[in-house]
Amino acid sequence: MKSLADLQKIRDKAKKELEMRQSADRTQVRVYMGTCGIAAGARESISAIMDELSRHDVSDVEVTQKGCIGLCEFEPIVEVQRPGENSVMYGHIGPEKARRIVLKHVLGGIVLDEWIVNENK
Amino acid sequence: MKELSLHILDVAENSLRANASLVQILIVESTKDDSLKIVIIDDGCGMTKEYAKEILNPFVTERKTRKVGMGIPLFADTAKAAGGELKIESYLGKGTTVEVFMRRNHIDRPPLGDIASTLTGIICNEDETDVYFMHKIDELEYYLDTREIRETMGDIPLCTNSVLNWIKEFIKENETKIGEEIENEISS
């Protein structure tokens, strides 16, 4: 069973990573979860993101959720912001694409241009 | 929506947007009474009585980003199809309570689904809104309280992927445990 002792270990590891970075900024991944996002599968996308991060033994990425931003037709939407870089908003991101974003953009720093939300399309 | 968990996520989303500091999610099932109750209580901004009545209509929403609010009407339909109903009670400035009742064994009652992902999805909110979750089936129950987790974590925020993974595993394990015990009880 998961115990409080496990949680303390996680805290210590996250703290160590924080010290190594020597900066309060960390990579942020945000998934939009209004009714539109949820209906389009946003929960599965955020779940895949958390899973993929832990598969690569990364423990200190900020994963957050937000409500509807009025781009319902692009849901699920995933936004990535690496410290000191512009934030990038990706559209139609199911679990598989979400894993790809973690690997390429979050961990590798490579922006996946073809999936970026383009309102003029 | 195919799972009750997705409806729960959707309603809790309203609580987060209402600037709640605590969202309580209670699931109480009784095999004897053939009942399943989901209660979502927040201490957010609340609504006027008139508005709380209106909200069952999909063309009513306070959101500025789109003109329809489907969350509550969809959940109400699901409850009705499973021999139950959805009730909302709200007080302006105090908070909102959504209570959903269903027949547990009704053929149209959707499965609870992935409640672990729903809870992590709610907990990773940017405003650090706390979540208290309790699931009870007959005499068996367990809970999760993010206020306790926050205390253990100190200055490490809960929306850290490794913390969220721990929460997800904790819920999964407990769901499996009470699920199996109830199965055994029913079959014995």
Interface residues (C-beta under 8 A of the other chain):
Chain A: M1 K2 L4 D6 L7 Q8 I10 R11 K13 A14 K15 L18 V31 M33 G34 T35 C36 I38 A39 A42 R43 E44 I46 S47 I49 M50 D51 L53 S54 V58 S59 D60 V61 E62 V63 T64 Q65 K66 G67 C68 I69 G70 C72
Chain B: M1 L6 L9 D10 E13 L16 R17 R63 K64 T65 R66 G69 M70 G71 L74 D114 S117 T118 T120 G121 I122 C124 N125 E126 I149 T152 M153 G154 I156 P157 C159 T160 N161 S162 V163 L164 N165 W166 K168 E169 F170 E173
